[in-house]
Amino acid sequence: MLDVRQLEALAAVIEGGSFGAAAKALSLTLAAVSLRIKSLEAALGQRLLVRGKQVRATPAGQALVGHVRQLRLMEADLIAGLPGADAGAAAPLQSLSVAVNADSLASWFLPGVAPALQQHRLLLDVVVDDQDHTHGALKSGDVTGCVTTLAHAMRGCVAEPLGIMRYRCVAAPALVGEWGSALPHRMLRSPAVIFNRKDALQDAWLAQHFNLQGALYPRHFVPAVDAFELALELGMGWGMVPDLLLRARAGRAPLHEVLPGHPVDVVLYWQHWAREPLAAERLTQAIKQAARHCLLQG
């Protein structure tokens, strides 16, 4: 059986980013933390940390930290359900780490889960990444679940369909009028506004509707939802915005669809641990319910 103190020391180092931070969090000396990590590595016969200017976990270390986080949630459930537990006492706050794409977070995810967070005293620790890449945080054990485009369930996980997020190519009215019907060539002389370097929605739109693969065009990178939309309003270029956010733009400068009736649909899934603690189950139910109300259902 794995030593719980050694596991907690490993988790503290990874979560704190250093042995010093772990020692402070655990009220131990640096030597004691180091000894616990070395003992755990010796017991398992492999390195769990890559030591350097910034300490990071090996794949085995990441898997163990995911295990520690699962144990914490299960322990909280166990304590709350013990005979003699004070039923009138407020349940302790429990933290859940999730990976979500920025568009989902700003449109349907947070409004959908907020009531459940308040009701069940849950805290969110959100990792924001592109929907094609969020599963990496689940695979590494950094989060308990992720909103992803990956339909195939990863080992030890379940992939549940959430629905379809529909994106439209939009720009400021003056730009759309300037391009007229000379699409996409005239449009591609103008910059695209792209969320970050992982974002491939604009390429998917060009491939789907114009059969253009690997098109070259100038690009702005604006990795914040409000600033991204502001860049489009200012006429800095064209970009992909979900219907959910376009419908919520009352009172803001208008954006026009570049090619009306030609969206890109992104199918989203909620991937999470197959064996979930009660707190994670409650979050999963809230996410699925929010998606049913807000996303297109195929």
Buried (B, 14 or more C-beta within 10 A) or exposed (E): EBEEBBBBBBBBBBBBEBBEBBBBBBEBEEEBBBBBBBBBBEEBEEEBBEEEEEBEBBEBBBBBBBBBBBBBBBEBBEEBEEEEEEEEEEBEEBBBBBBBBBBBBBBBBBEBBEEBBEEBEBEBEBBBBBBBBBBBBBBBBBBBBBBBBBEEBBEEBBBBBBBBBBBBBBBBEEBBEBBEEEBBEEBBEBBBBBBBEEBEBBBBBBBEBBEBEEBEBEBBEBBBBEEBBBBBBEBBBBBBBBBBBBEEEEEEEEBBBBBEEBBBEBBBBBBBBEEBBBBBBBBBEBBBBBBEEBBEEE
